[in-house]
Amino acid sequence: MFKNYRIKLSLGLAIFALGVISGNFIQVTAVAEAQTSNRVFELRTYTTLPGRLDALHARFADHTISLFERHGMTNIGYFVPQDAPLAENTLIYVLAHDSREAAKASWAAFVADPEWLEAREASISDGPILVKVENVFMDATDYSMMK
């Protein structure tokens, strides 16, 4: 009886060890695949004319975000600075794209979209909104939580 217990315990430990090893292998493989992805992030900063930040927020909330998704862009997050003077005229956001080439194609489709052109024209009926647009394409680091 003690002999059967040892065999069962050894077998159980062996199965457990294989499970742990294979689980770690699967996890390491998934991380490696994520790190070799071509996914690229785009940081964009918009500076508005005085008093026009609310018009920009409305345009994004009502039109732009859904149009980005339609054209293959992934909305990651939208932010406003807490401190003046940037809090009064700045929108910062991050998009993700499958690749730099995908970003280029998505932006080209977006700026040509009739719905975007109509929304843009309506939003500037009271005057221009933007003074400056800056963008930076970024790759996630190996230790980034987001890939």
C-alpha positions in Angstrom: 0.0 0.0 0.0 2.8 2.4 0.9 4.4 1.5 -2.4 1.3 2.5 -4.4 1.1 5.8 -2.5 4.7 6.6 -3.6 4.0 5.7 -7.2 0.8 7.9 -7.2 2.7 10.8 -5.5 5.6 10.5 -7.9 3.2 10.4 -10.9 1.2 13.4 -9.5 4.4 15.4 -9.0 5.6 14.6 -12.4 2.3 15.7 -14.0 2.4 18.9 -11.9 6.0 19.6 -13.0 5.1 19.1 -16.6 2.2 21.4 -16.3 4.3 24.1 -14.7 7.1 23.7 -17.3 4.6 23.8 -20.3 2.7 26.7 -18.8 5.9 28.7 -18.5 6.9 27.8 -22.0 3.5 29.0 -23.3 3.8 32.2 -21.3 7.4 32.9 -22.5 6.3 32.2 -26.1 3.4 34.6 -25.9 5.7 37.4 -24.5 8.3 36.8 -27.2 5.6 37.0 -29.8 4.3 40.2 -28.4 7.7 41.7 -28.3 8.3 40.9 -32.0 5.1 42.5 -33.0 5.2 45.5 -35.4 2.5 47.3 -33.4 3.4 50.9 -33.1 2.0 53.6 -30.8 1.4 57.2 -31.8 1.4 60.0 -29.3 -0.4 63.1 -30.6 -0.6 66.5 -29.0 -3.0 69.2 -30.2 -2.7 72.8 -29.2 -5.8 74.9 -29.7 -6.5 78.6 -30.2 -7.6 80.3 -27.0 -11.2 79.3 -26.0 -11.4 76.5 -28.6 -10.5 73.4 -26.5 -14.2 72.6 -25.9 -14.9 72.6 -29.6 -12.0 70.1 -30.1 -13.3 67.9 -27.3 -16.8 67.9 -28.9 -15.4 66.9 -32.3 -13.5 64.0 -30.8 -16.3 62.8 -28.6 -19.0 63.1 -31.3 -17.0 62.0 -34.4 -13.3 61.5 -34.4 -12.9 58.5 -32.0 -15.4 56.3 -33.9 -13.9 57.3 -37.2 -10.5 56.4 -36.0 -11.8 52.9 -35.1 -13.5 52.6 -38.5 -10.2 53.2 -40.2 -8.2 50.7 -38.2 -6.8 52.8 -35.5 -7.0 51.7 -31.8 -7.9 54.4 -29.3 -5.7 53.9 -26.3 -6.4 57.0 -24.2 -7.2 60.7 -24.3 -5.7 63.2 -21.7 -5.7 66.8 -20.7 -2.9 68.4 -18.7 -3.8 69.4 -15.1 -1.8 72.6 -14.9 -2.1 75.9 -16.7 -1.4 77.1 -19.3 -1.5 73.7 -21.1 -4.8 72.7 -19.3 -6.5 75.6 -21.2 -5.5 74.6 -24.8 -4.0 71.0 -25.0 -5.3 67.6 -25.8 -3.0 64.6 -25.7 -3.9 61.2 -26.9 -2.4 57.8 -27.9 -3.4 55.5 -30.7 -2.1 52.1 -31.6 -1.5 50.8 -35.2 -0.6 47.3 -36.4 2.5 48.9 -38.1 3.9 52.2 -39.3 2.6 51.3 -42.8 -0.9 50.6 -41.3 -0.8 54.0 -39.6 -0.1 55.7 -42.8 -2.9 53.9 -44.6 -5.3 54.6 -41.8 -4.6 58.3 -41.7 -5.0 58.6 -45.4 -8.4 56.9 -45.3 -9.4 59.0 -42.3 -8.6 62.4 -43.8 -10.4 61.4 -47.0 -13.6 60.1 -45.2 -16.6 62.3 -46.2 -18.0 62.0 -42.7 -14.7 63.3 -41.2 -14.6 66.2 -43.7 -18.2 67.1 -42.8 -17.6 66.9 -39.1 -14.4 69.0 -39.4 -16.1 71.7 -41.4 -19.0 71.9 -38.9 -16.6 72.1 -36.0 -14.7 75.1 -37.5 -17.8 77.0 -38.5 -17.0 79.4 -35.5 -13.4 79.6 -36.6 -10.3 77.5 -36.6 -9.6 75.2 -33.7 -6.0 74.1 -33.9 -2.7 76.0 -33.8 -0.4 73.1 -33.7 -0.4 69.3 -34.1 2.6 67.2 -32.9 3.0 63.5 -33.3 5.5 60.9 -32.2 5.6 57.2 -33.2 6.8 55.0 -30.5 7.7 51.3 -29.9 6.9 49.6 -26.5 9.9 48.7 -24.5 10.6 45.1 -23.5 9.5 45.9 -19.9 6.3 47.9 -20.9 3.0 46.6 -19.6 1.5 47.5 -23.0 2.7 46.0 -26.2 
